[in-house]
Amino acid sequence: MLTLPTDVAVVNVGLPMFADSVREQGVPVQQVDWSPPAGGDPALVAALTTVFGPRAAEIDAANAEVVRRLDEGVPSLVGVSRVDEVLPGLGERTLLHCGPSITWERVCDPLRRSMRAAVVAEGWASDVEAAGRLLADGSVTLAPANAHDAVVPMASAVGPSTPVWVVDCPQGGTRAYAPVNQGPGEVPWFGRETPAAIERLRFLRDVAGPALGRVVGEAGPLDVFALAKQGVAMGDDLHMRTQATTNLLIRTWLPQLAALPSPEREQVARFLAGNHLFFLTIAMAGARSLTAWAGQVPGSSIVTTMSRNGTDFGIRLAGSDTWHVTDSPPVGDALYNAGMGPDDAAPDIGDSAVLELTGLGGPAAGGSPAVAGFLGGTMAAAAEATDRFARISSGRSSRFTLPPMGFVGTPLGVDVRRVVELGIRPQVTTGILHASDGSGQVGAGVATAPAACFEAALRELAG
C-alpha cells in the first residue's frame, strides 16, 4: 500500500508563480530561476550547441590564451606624439572618430560638433559652418580610430595635429594611442563646438601636449595598469571615476611637472587641477594595447573590441576583423543635471568601453562607491553589477581586485557564448551628452550593450 509523505519541501524550477502558490499553502519552497538558453531562439540554441559542444575544447583553449594576454600584458606609457607623427600614412585631411565606421550623413549631433571643432582647430576651415561644408562634401575623410590602433573617448574626433599618448605592450609587440584628455566644460569630446572648445584643442596641441611629452620623456616609461591597480583599490572604476589614479599620476610626475618652464608650468598645472578624468585616456590606450594583442588569437569567443559612435554600437571577436553592428543604446540608470532628463540624452557614445573588456569600468563597479550611486545607491547593488559581469566572463583579473568584495579579481574576458546563453549583456559606465543642442554633458549612467551584435558574433563563431 502506497503511503504518501506527510511533510514535503518543493524545489521549483522556472516560473515563480508556481513557487508562490506552494508558499501560500505553508509549504517550504526553493525557487530556482531558469529560462531557456538564448530566450529559446532555435537558431541561437543551435549555434550554442555547436560552440559549447563539438567546438568547446578548441574555443576554451583560445579563450584561456586571450584571458592570459589580457591579464599578463603590461601596458607601458612611453611618450606623447602627434597623430601625424605616429600614423604618417593616415592622410592629410583625415579625422579619427569613435566607434564603428560611419558616413557624415549618419553622424549624431554631438559627434558632428566635435568633428567641426577639430576641422577648425586643424586650420582647414575658418569657422564651424565652413567646417561643416567640408565634412558634408567629403573634403575631410572620416576613419574609425580603432582601425588605426587608437581609441578616443565620448564624442571625440581627432586630427593630424592632436597629441596622443603612446602606449606599448612589450609582451605582444603591440602599440596603441589615445588623445590627451580634454578635461571638463566647453570641450569637443562632450559635443561642444564653441570658440572655447576649439581653443582647448589648440591649447592641447601647442602647450599641454608638448609639455606632457617632455614630462614622460624625463620621467621614463610608466606602468599604466600598476597605477590603475592602486586606483581601483582606492575606489576608481577607471571609467566613470579616475580621481584616485589621476592624483597618483600627478604625484608620480610632480618633479617633472615642477621642472617645466614658465608659463607652461602654470598653464599645465591649472589644466591638471581641473581635470578629474585626466587618466581616463591613458587607461584606454593601455587597454587597447592589450586587446590588440589578445585580438590576434584565432577561434576565440571573447570580445576584444566594443565601441560606439552615438549612432551604432559594434563589437569584434578575438581573431576576427568582422564588425557586428547594431543601434547604439540609450544610457540607463542615469543621474541627470538639473533640468535635464532622458528626452535630452544622446545614445551611448565613445571607444571607452574597451576598459570593460580588460577588467575595468563595469567589472570594477563593486569596488567603487561613486559607481554605486548610479546602481541603486548601495555597494550591494554595485557588487551585483560586478557579479553579472562575472557570469559572462571567462576569467578574473589577477591585478585588479576589489576590497569591498573580499579582494576578488574583477571579471575579465567577455564571452559571447555566455552573453547570448544567459541573456546578460555587458554594462558600460559612461557619461551622457545632450542629443541636439550642443550644451555638452547632461549626466552620467550605465549603458547596457544591445543583444543583436552579440547574437551576430555568435553566429559567426558557430559558422
N, C-alpha and C positions, 0 to 999 in steps of 0.2 A: 504494500500500500504506500503510495507516494505521500510524503509529508512535506508540506510547504514550510519554508522558513518563517519564523515569527518576526525576525529583525532583518532588515535589508539596508544596504547602502548602495547608492547609484553613482556610476560614472557616466556622464552624458557627453557624447562627442558631437559637436556641431551646433545645431540651432539651440540657443539658450532658452527659448520658450518652454522646451521640454523640462529643462532643469528647474525653471521657475515653478512649473506645475507640481513637480515632485516635492520641491521645497515647501510649497504651500500646504502639503499634506503632512508636514513634520518629519519628512524622511531626509537623512543626510545625503547630500549630493555634491559631487565634484564636477564642475564644468570644465571641459576641455575645448578650447577654441580651435576650430578646424574649418577650413574651407577648401574647395577643390584647387589643386595647383593651377596657377595661371588663370584663375577665375573660371576654370572649366573649358577654356577655349581649345577645341580639338587640335588645331594646327600647332598651337603653342605647347600643348601637352605632348604632342608627337615630337616636337623639337626638344623638349626637356627630356623625354625618354631617350633620345639619341645622346645628348650631351651628359646625362647622368648615368647612361648605360654603357653601350659599346665604346663611346669616346671618353668615358670618365677618366680612365687612368692617364691617358696622354694629356688631357686638359688639366688634370690635377697637378701633373708634373710641371707643365708650363706655368701654371699659376704659382706654384711654390717658388719657381725662379723669379717670376715677376715680383712677388712679395719680398723675396730676398733682396732684390735690387732696390726696391722702394725703401726697404728698412736699413740696408747697409751702405748705400751710397752716401757720400759725404760732400754735399754742395759747398763750394768754396767761392766766395766773392773775391774776384781778382782785379776788378777795375771798373772804371766808368768811361764809356766811349759814346760817340755819336752814332746814330743808326747808320749813316753812310760810311762810317769807318769800319763797322763790323759786318755790314751787309752791302758791300760795294756794288754788287750786281743787281740791286733792287730796282733801280730805275730812278731817273732824276726827279720825276713828279709822281711819287707813289706815297700813299698813306697806308700804314698798317692799322688795322682795326680789330676790335674784339670779336669773338665768335666765329661761326662758320662764314664762308664766302657769301657776299651779298652785293647786289647792284644798288646804285644810288636810289632808284625808284622805290625800293623796298626798305630803305634805311629808316629807322624810327627817329622821331623828333630829337631826343637828347643826343643821339649819335650824330645826326646831321649837324647840329650846332657845334659839337666838338670838332667835326671834320672841317667846318667852315673856319673855326678859330685857328685850327692848325694850318690851313692854307694861307691865311693872312699872316700868321707868325712866320711861316716859311718865306714870305715875301713874294708869293705867286699872285697875290691879289691885294688891292689896296683896302678893301673892306669886305664885310661878310656877304654883302649882296653880290659883289663880283666873284667872291669865292664860290658862292652857290651856283653861279652860272658855269664856272669852270668844272665843278663837280657834275653838274647836270649834263654838260655836253661831252663828258669823257676826257677832258684835258688832263684830269688828275686820275691816276689809276688807284683802285682800291684793292687791297690784298689782306687776307686774314693773317694776323700776327703769328698764329700757331703754325702756319705753313713755313715760317722762317725761324723756328725755334724760339719764338718770342711769345710773351703773354702780356696783355695790357688790362688794367682794371676798369670796371664800370664802363662808362661811355667814352673810353679813350680812343683817340686816333693820333698816331704819331708819324711825323715826317722825318726826312733825312737828317735834320739838324738836332733831333731830340736826343738828350743824354739818356743812356740806358745803363743799368747795372749789367755787368758781365760776370756770369757765374759758371764755374766749371764743375763737372763731376768726374774727377780723375779716374775712378774705377771703371767708368763706362766710356770715357773719352768723349763725353757729350758737353755741349756748351749751350747756355740759354741766356735770354735777355728779357729785361723788363724796364720800363721807364722809371726814372726817379719820381717818387710820388709827388703830386702837385700840391697836396695839402687841402685844407678845407676852404669854404667860402666860394667866391666867384672864380671857379676853375672849370676848364673844359671837361674834365673827366666826370663832372656832375651835370654835364649838358648845358654849360654856360658859354656864351659867345660874346660877352661884354668886352669893352676895352680893357678892364681889369683882368679878365680871363686870358685875353691874348697877351697882355703884359706879363702874366705869370709864366707863360710858355717862353717868352723871351728871357725872363729872369733865370729860368732853369737852364736855358741854352747858354747864356752869356756869363752867368755868375755862379749859380749853385752847382751846375754840372761840372765845370772845370775845377771848382774848389773841392768838391767831393772826390773828384778824380785824384787830386793831389793828396787828400786825406787817406784814401785807400792805398795809394802808392807808398806813402810814408808808413802807414800802419801795417801793411802787408796783408796777405790773404786772410779772410775771415771765414771761420766755420759757421755757416749760416744756421744750420739746424742745431748746433750745440748751443747757440744763443737762444734759438727758438725753444729748445727743451727747457731752459731756465724760465723763459717767459710763460710757457704752458703751466709750469709748476706754480707760477705766481698769478694765475687766473686768466691769462690770454687764451683765446682760441686761435689766434693768429689770422683771423679773417675779419670778424666784426670788431674784435678788440686786439690791439697790438701795443697798448701803452707800456706794459712792463718791458717787453722786448725792445721797444724803441728807446726807453730810458737806459736799458742795459747797453745798447749800442752807442748811445751818446757818451755814456761813461767810458766805454772802451776807447772811443775815438777822441776823448776830451783833450789829450795832449796835442794831437794833430790839429784839431779844430782851433785850439787856442793859438797855435803857431801860424794860422792863416794871416796874411797881411790885411791891414785895414784899407778900405772899408769892407772887403769881402767877409772878414771875420764877423763883424756886427750884423751884416745882412744875412749871412748863413745862420747865425745864432738865432736871430729873430724868426727866420723861416722854420728852424727845427723846433723852437719853443712852442710854436703854434700848430705843429703837425703831429697829432697823436697817432696817425696811421702811417708814419714815415716808413716803418719796417715792412709794411704790407707788401710792397712790390719786390723787396729783396727776398722775402719768403716765397713769393710767387715764382721768381726766377729760379730759386733753389728747387722748388717743387717741379718746375718744368724741366730742369736738368735731369731730375730723377725719372720722370715719366718718359723722357726721350730715351733714356737707357732701357727702362723696363719695357717700353713700347717696341723694342727690337725683338722681343721674344715671340716666336710664332705659335699659333694654336692655343692661345690663352683666352679665357672668358672674362678677364679682368679689364675694366675700363681704364684707359690711360690718357684719354682726352675727354673733357667735359666742359663745354663752353657755350656762351650765349651772346647774341648781338642785339638783344632787345626786340627782335623780330623772330629769330629762330633759336632753338636750343639743339645742340648737336653733341654726339659722343663718337668716339672711336675705340675699338678694342686693341689691346696689345697685338702687334704683328699684322695689323691691318691698316691700310690707307683709306678705307671707306668711311665716310661720314654718314651717320644716321641722324637725320634732322627732322624736327617737328616744331610746332609753335612754342615760342618762349612762354613760360607760365607766369602768372601773377605772383607777387610776393605776399605770403600769408603771415599769420602770427605777428602782425605788424604793429609797431608803435609809430604814430604819425606826429609831425609837428602841428602846433596849434592851427586849427582851421583847415587842415588837410585830411584826406581820407582815401579810401580805395578808388574812388572815381578820379582822383588826381594822379594816380600812380601809373608809371610806365611798367611794362613787363620786366622780368628779370634780365639782367644785362651784365656782361663782363667775362673775362677769362679767369677770374679769381677762383672759380670752382676747381681749378687744378689743385688747390690746397686740400679740398675734401678727398682727393684721391691719394693723398700722402699722409693721412692721419691727422690733419689739422682742420680747422673750421668746424663743421658739424660733428665729426667724430670726437672732437675735443670739447664739445658742449658741456659734458658732465663735470668739467673742472673749472668752468667759467661762470661766476655769478652774474657777469654782465649779460651773457647769452641767456641765462635762466630767466632774466626779465622779459624775454620775448617768448618764453615757453611755459607760461603759467605762473611765473614768478617764484618758483621753488627749485632748489637744487635737485630734488627728486625728479621733477619734470625734465631738467637738463640731463640727468643721468639716464632717463628713459630714451632721450634722443640719441645718446651715445650707444645705448643697448640696441636700438633699432638699427643703427649702422653696423653693429657687430653681427647682427643676424644676416646681413647681406654682404659681409666681407670675408675674405679668405684667411686673414691673419690679424695679428696685433703688432703694433709698433713696440720695439724694444727700447726706444729712446724717449718717446712722448708718453708720459704716464700721468695719471690723474689722481692727485692726493685725496680729493673728496670721495673717490670711488675705490679706495684701498690701493692706490698706485697701480691700477690696472693699465695696461697699454692701450692706446687709442686704436680703434678698428682701422685696418689697413687692407686695401685691395678690394674695391667694389666689384663683386662677381655678378655679371649679368644674369647668370643662371638663377641665382638666389633672388635677385630683384624681381624677375618675372615669375618664378615659382611662388614666392611669398606675397607678391604684390606690395612689397615695401620699397619705396623709392627714396633715393638719396635726398637729404635736405641740406640746403646751402644757406648759411648765414650771410646776409647781404644788406646793402643799402637800397633805398628806393628813390628814384628820380621822378620829377614831375613829367607827366606824359606829353605835355604840349606847350607850356608857357615859358620854358627856359629859366625857371626860377631855381633849378638845381635840386639838391637833395631835400626830400619832404618827409623822410622817415627811414626806418630800417625794420628788417624782419627776417623771415625764413621762407625760402622758395623751395617747393617740392618739385623735383625733376619729373617731367612728363613720362608716362609709361611707353608711348609709342616708339621712341627711339631705342629703348632697351629691348622691346619686343622685336624690332627690326634687326638689331645686333644679334639677338639670339638666333633668329632665322639664318643670318649669315654664318654664324658659328656652326650651326647644325648642318649647313649645306643643303 
